[in-house]
Amino acid sequence: MADPVSWFLIEPGWRVEDASGREVGRVVEVSGDSNADIFDGIAVASSALAKPRYVPAERVGEIVEGRIKLKLDRAAVEQLGAYDEPPVSETVESEKSSLGGRLETDVLRGSARDTSVPLLRRILLWFGLAGKR
């Protein structure tokens, strides 16, 4: 039996299992703040073409090299919500900024962008052809 490892070591492509040990997908993304050592969760895709689902950290059980075991059964995993990538960075606008300035920033920043994990990236990760960003 492998020794548990830190969430810092999780990489895209790792096997994800349900509570009974059956594979339910592969890691697509890891969400957290490494500076503050806060693990938020993982994005898991059940196949190369499937949209990733978000598994919150409190639903993650054992983490060992190359494998993550969840505290959920297969049915519960299938009920999880879709994963949306967090924005690369956020700009906090002062309340004193003008409405025009805030609108201009939103347009330039692309606030309405698609935040899902791109299909090509999911396929490459599924087949082990892409690594961490």
C-alpha positions as CSV (number, residue, x, y, z in Angstrom):
1,M,0.0,0.0,0.0
2,A,1.4,3.4,-1.0
3,D,2.0,6.2,1.5
4,P,-0.3,9.2,1.4
5,V,1.1,12.4,-0.2
6,S,0.2,16.1,-0.1
7,W,-2.3,17.7,-2.4
8,F,0.6,19.8,-3.8
9,L,1.8,16.6,-5.6
10,I,-1.5,16.0,-7.5
11,E,-1.1,16.2,-11.2
12,P,-3.5,16.2,-14.2
13,G,-4.0,12.6,-15.4
14,W,-4.0,10.9,-12.0
15,R,-6.6,8.2,-11.6
16,V,-9.6,9.1,-9.4
17,E,-11.6,6.3,-7.7
18,D,-14.9,6.2,-5.9
19,A,-15.2,5.1,-2.3
20,S,-15.3,1.4,-3.4
21,G,-12.1,1.7,-5.4
22,R,-13.6,1.8,-8.9
23,E,-12.2,4.3,-11.4
24,V,-14.5,7.3,-12.0
25,G,-12.2,9.5,-14.0
26,R,-8.9,11.3,-14.2
27,V,-7.8,14.6,-12.7
28,V,-8.0,17.5,-15.1
29,E,-7.3,20.4,-12.7
30,V,-6.3,21.0,-9.1
31,S,-7.9,24.0,-7.3
32,G,-6.3,25.7,-4.3
33,D,-4.0,28.3,-3.0
34,S,-0.5,26.9,-2.7
35,N,0.8,30.0,-0.9
36,A,-1.7,29.6,1.9
37,D,-1.8,25.8,1.7
38,I,-5.5,25.8,1.0
39,F,-6.8,22.8,-1.0
40,D,-10.2,23.6,-2.6
41,G,-10.8,20.5,-4.7
42,I,-10.2,18.8,-8.1
43,A,-11.8,18.7,-11.5
44,V,-12.4,15.1,-12.7
45,A,-13.4,14.0,-16.2
46,S,-14.9,10.5,-16.6
47,S,-13.6,10.3,-20.2
48,A,-11.6,12.3,-22.7
49,L,-14.7,13.9,-24.1
50,A,-16.6,14.4,-20.8
51,K,-17.0,17.7,-19.2
52,P,-15.1,17.8,-15.9
53,R,-17.0,17.7,-12.6
54,Y,-15.9,19.5,-9.5
55,V,-15.0,17.5,-6.4
56,P,-14.7,19.7,-3.3
57,A,-11.7,19.0,-1.0
58,E,-13.9,17.7,1.8
59,R,-15.1,14.9,-0.5
60,V,-11.5,13.8,-1.3
61,G,-10.3,10.9,0.8
62,E,-6.9,9.3,0.3
63,I,-4.2,10.9,-1.9
64,V,-1.4,8.6,-2.9
65,E,1.1,8.9,-5.8
66,G,-0.9,8.7,-9.0
67,R,-4.3,8.0,-7.4
68,I,-7.0,9.8,-5.5
69,K,-9.8,8.0,-3.6
70,L,-13.0,9.9,-3.0
71,K,-15.4,9.6,-0.1
72,L,-18.2,9.4,-2.6
73,D,-19.8,6.4,-4.4
74,R,-20.2,6.4,-8.2
75,A,-23.8,7.7,-8.1
76,A,-22.7,10.7,-6.0
77,V,-19.8,11.5,-8.3
78,E,-22.2,11.6,-11.3
79,Q,-24.4,14.1,-9.4
80,L,-21.5,16.6,-8.9
81,G,-21.7,20.0,-10.6
82,A,-19.6,21.0,-13.6
83,Y,-16.1,22.5,-13.0
84,D,-15.4,26.1,-14.0
85,E,-11.8,27.2,-14.1
86,P,-11.1,30.1,-11.8
87,P,-10.0,33.3,-13.5
88,V,-6.2,33.7,-13.8
89,S,-6.4,36.8,-11.7
90,E,-9.0,39.2,-10.3
91,T,-8.8,42.9,-10.3
92,V,-10.6,44.6,-7.4
93,E,-12.1,47.9,-8.4
94,S,-12.5,50.7,-6.0
95,E,-16.1,51.6,-5.2
96,K,-15.0,55.2,-6.2
97,S,-14.2,54.1,-9.7
98,S,-16.5,55.6,-12.3
99,L,-19.2,53.4,-13.9
100,G,-17.5,53.9,-17.3
101,G,-14.1,52.9,-15.9
102,R,-15.5,49.7,-14.4
103,L,-17.3,48.8,-17.6
104,E,-14.2,49.5,-19.7
105,T,-12.2,47.2,-17.4
106,D,-14.8,44.4,-17.6
107,V,-14.8,44.6,-21.4
108,L,-11.0,44.7,-21.7
109,R,-10.6,41.9,-19.2
110,G,-13.2,39.7,-20.9
111,S,-15.5,39.1,-18.0
112,A,-17.9,37.0,-20.1
113,R,-15.3,34.4,-21.1
114,D,-15.9,30.7,-21.2
115,T,-14.4,29.2,-18.0
116,S,-14.6,25.5,-18.8
117,V,-11.6,23.3,-19.4
118,P,-11.0,23.2,-23.2
119,L,-11.9,20.0,-25.0
120,L,-8.5,19.5,-26.5
121,R,-6.8,19.9,-23.1
122,R,-9.1,17.3,-21.6
123,I,-8.3,14.8,-24.4
124,L,-4.6,15.4,-24.1
125,L,-4.7,14.9,-20.3
126,W,-6.8,11.8,-20.6
127,F,-4.2,10.2,-22.8
128,G,-1.3,11.5,-20.7
129,L,-0.1,13.8,-23.4
130,A,-0.3,17.0,-21.4
131,G,1.0,17.9,-18.0
132,K,0.7,20.7,-15.5
133,R,0.3,24.2,-16.6
